[in-house]
């Protein structure tokens, strides 16, 4: 993972404890950290840009040494060097990721950020992603996540924050490109769920303050 290890651990602890862990007792935090430590989770101790070759080597090592079955790379921009041919670099990175995923039978989730959207655009699509042509060619599935604030005045009203999951591409026979699903999202716990009541915030009856 190309991100701050401390920030990732904090997010994992929020998910594990269901919200703001700073309000919990040291003993509760210790037990939650022990549970996280027992999980087969591995963080790459690196922050900032990383060469595609180094990332591929790290993935191969994780699969071979630790039996890792899923890899999250956050995000594509950290594997591209500014000043060079960005398009060619992205195509190379995405192709290498696809080849490694198929050859090692490991699932690689690569997060890609969109380019700047026009004011007329309703939402991000696969064509708006940086490296869209390479992603459309080599990715097996492409999901676009669109966060939405609570919509208490909508019909029907939705007084909780949600995220639309748009399936832009799907090579699996069990999915259909163009379909979408709405998930509830707990902003304190960072947990997605089918219903608001299934999030840690929803279970405690927490209210979401609107700006």
C-alpha positions as CSV (number, residue, x, y, z in Angstrom):
1,X,0.0,0.0,0.0
2,X,1.3,3.4,-0.9
3,X,0.0,5.5,2.0
4,X,0.8,6.5,5.6
5,X,0.9,3.4,7.7
6,X,-0.2,5.3,10.8
7,X,-3.2,6.7,8.9
8,X,-4.1,3.2,7.7
9,X,-3.9,1.7,11.2
10,X,-6.1,4.5,12.5
11,X,-8.7,3.8,9.9
12,X,-8.6,0.1,10.6
13,X,-9.0,0.8,14.3
14,X,-12.1,3.0,13.6
15,X,-13.6,0.2,11.6
16,X,-12.8,-2.4,14.2
17,X,-14.2,-0.3,17.1
18,X,-17.1,1.2,15.1
19,X,-16.2,4.9,15.4
20,X,-13.9,7.4,17.3
21,X,-11.5,5.1,19.1
22,X,-10.0,8.1,21.0
23,X,-13.2,8.1,23.2
24,X,-12.7,4.5,24.2
25,X,-10.6,3.2,27.1
26,X,-7.0,2.2,26.6
27,X,-8.0,-1.4,27.4
28,X,-10.7,-1.4,24.7
29,X,-8.2,0.0,22.2
30,X,-5.6,-2.6,23.2
31,X,-8.0,-5.5,22.7
32,X,-9.1,-4.1,19.3
33,X,-5.5,-3.7,18.2
34,X,-4.8,-7.3,19.3
35,X,-7.7,-8.5,17.1
36,X,-6.4,-6.5,14.2
37,X,-2.9,-7.9,14.8
38,X,-4.3,-11.4,14.6
39,X,-5.8,-10.8,11.1
40,X,-3.8,-11.7,8.0
41,X,-3.2,-8.0,7.1
42,X,0.1,-6.7,5.8
43,X,1.1,-3.1,5.2
44,X,3.9,-2.1,2.8
45,X,6.1,0.3,4.9
46,X,6.4,3.0,2.2
47,X,5.0,6.4,1.7
48,X,5.0,8.4,-1.6
49,X,5.9,7.4,-5.1
50,X,7.1,3.9,-5.8
51,X,8.3,2.3,-9.0
52,X,5.9,-0.1,-10.7
53,X,8.7,-2.8,-10.7
54,X,9.1,-2.4,-6.9
55,X,5.4,-2.7,-6.4
56,X,5.2,-5.9,-8.5
57,X,8.1,-7.4,-6.6
58,X,6.4,-6.6,-3.3
59,X,3.2,-8.2,-4.5
60,X,5.0,-11.4,-5.6
61,X,6.8,-11.6,-2.3
62,X,3.6,-11.1,-0.3
63,X,1.9,-13.9,-2.2
64,X,4.8,-16.2,-2.0
65,X,5.9,-15.5,1.6
66,X,2.6,-14.7,3.3
67,X,0.0,-16.4,1.1
68,X,-1.7,-13.0,0.4
69,X,-4.9,-13.4,-1.8
70,X,-5.9,-9.8,-2.2
71,X,-3.8,-6.7,-2.7
72,X,-5.0,-3.1,-2.3
73,X,-2.9,-0.5,-4.1
74,X,-3.8,3.1,-3.1
75,X,-3.3,4.7,-5.5
76,X,-2.3,4.6,-9.2
77,X,-0.8,8.1,-9.1
78,X,1.9,6.9,-6.7
79,X,3.2,4.5,-9.4
80,X,3.6,7.2,-12.0
81,X,6.5,9.7,-12.3
82,X,5.7,13.2,-13.1
83,X,7.4,14.7,-16.2
84,X,7.5,11.5,-18.2
85,X,4.9,10.1,-20.6
86,X,2.1,9.6,-18.1
87,X,-0.1,7.7,-20.5
88,X,2.6,5.2,-21.4
89,X,3.5,4.7,-17.7
90,X,-0.1,4.1,-16.7
91,X,-0.6,1.6,-19.5
92,X,2.6,-0.2,-18.4
93,X,1.5,-0.3,-14.7
94,X,-2.0,-1.5,-15.4
95,X,-0.8,-4.2,-17.8
96,X,1.8,-5.5,-15.3
97,X,-0.9,-5.6,-12.6
98,X,-3.2,-7.6,-14.8
99,X,-0.5,-10.0,-15.8
100,X,0.6,-10.6,-12.1
101,X,-3.0,-11.0,-11.0
102,X,-3.8,-13.7,-13.6
103,X,-0.4,-15.5,-13.2
104,X,-0.5,-15.6,-9.4
105,X,-4.3,-16.0,-9.1
106,X,-4.4,-13.0,-6.7
107,X,-7.0,-10.2,-6.7
108,X,-5.4,-6.8,-7.1
109,X,-7.6,-3.7,-6.3
110,X,-6.0,-0.6,-7.9
111,X,-7.5,2.7,-6.9
112,X,-7.5,5.3,-9.7
113,X,-8.5,8.9,-9.3
114,X,-10.5,10.8,-11.9
115,X,-9.3,13.8,-14.0
116,X,-10.9,17.2,-13.3
117,X,-14.6,16.9,-14.3
118,X,-16.5,19.6,-16.2
119,X,-19.3,21.4,-14.3
120,X,-21.9,19.6,-16.5
121,X,-20.8,16.1,-15.6
122,X,-23.3,14.3,-13.4
123,X,-20.8,11.8,-12.0
124,X,-17.4,10.2,-12.6
125,X,-17.4,7.4,-15.2
126,X,-14.7,5.0,-16.3
127,X,-13.8,7.4,-19.1
128,X,-12.9,10.1,-16.6
129,X,-10.2,8.0,-14.8
130,X,-6.6,8.7,-15.4
131,X,-5.4,5.9,-17.7
132,X,-8.9,5.1,-18.8
133,X,-7.9,3.4,-22.1
134,X,-5.5,1.0,-20.3
135,X,-8.0,0.4,-17.5
136,X,-10.8,-0.4,-20.0
137,X,-8.5,-2.8,-21.8
138,X,-6.9,-4.8,-19.0
139,X,-9.0,-4.5,-15.9
140,X,-11.5,-7.3,-15.2
141,X,-13.9,-5.2,-13.2
142,X,-14.2,-1.4,-12.9
143,X,-16.2,0.0,-10.0
144,X,-16.8,3.8,-9.6
145,X,-17.7,4.8,-6.0
146,X,-19.7,8.1,-5.7
147,X,-20.1,9.4,-2.2
148,X,-23.4,11.2,-1.4
149,X,-24.4,13.3,1.6
150,X,-27.7,12.7,3.4
151,X,-30.8,13.7,1.4
152,X,-33.6,14.3,3.9
153,X,-35.7,16.1,1.3
154,X,-35.5,13.5,-1.4
155,X,-38.4,11.2,-2.3
156,X,-38.1,8.9,-0.5
157,X,-36.0,10.7,2.1
158,X,-32.6,9.4,3.0
159,X,-31.3,11.0,6.2
160,X,-28.0,9.1,6.2
161,X,-24.9,9.3,4.0
162,X,-24.5,6.8,1.2
163,X,-22.3,5.7,-1.6
164,X,-23.4,4.6,-5.1
165,X,-21.4,1.7,-6.5
166,X,-21.5,1.9,-10.3
167,X,-20.3,-1.2,-12.2
168,X,-18.7,0.2,-15.3
169,X,-17.1,-3.0,-16.5
170,X,-17.6,-6.7,-15.5
171,X,-16.1,-9.7,-17.2
172,X,-17.8,-12.0,-14.7
173,X,-20.9,-13.9,-15.7
174,X,-22.4,-13.0,-12.3
175,X,-22.5,-9.3,-12.9
176,X,-23.8,-6.8,-15.4
177,X,-22.0,-3.7,-16.5
178,X,-24.2,-0.6,-16.1
179,X,-25.8,-1.8,-12.9
180,X,-25.5,0.1,-9.6
181,X,-26.2,-0.3,-5.9
182,X,-26.6,2.1,-3.0
183,X,-24.8,1.4,0.2
184,X,-25.0,3.1,3.5
185,X,-21.7,4.6,4.7
186,X,-20.8,5.3,8.3
187,X,-18.5,8.4,8.3
188,X,-17.1,7.7,11.8
189,X,-16.6,4.0,11.5
190,X,-15.7,4.0,7.7
191,X,-18.0,1.0,7.3
192,X,-20.3,0.3,4.3
193,X,-23.5,-1.7,4.8
194,X,-26.6,-2.6,2.9
195,X,-28.7,-0.6,5.4
196,X,-28.0,2.3,7.7
197,X,-29.1,0.2,10.6
198,X,-26.3,-2.2,9.9
199,X,-23.5,0.4,10.3
200,X,-22.1,1.0,13.7
201,X,-23.5,4.5,13.7
202,X,-27.0,3.2,12.7
203,X,-27.0,0.6,15.4
204,X,-26.4,3.2,18.1
205,X,-29.0,5.6,16.6
206,X,-26.4,8.2,15.8
207,X,-27.7,11.4,14.0
208,X,-25.8,12.9,11.1
209,X,-25.3,16.6,11.4
210,X,-26.0,18.5,8.1
211,X,-23.9,21.5,7.2
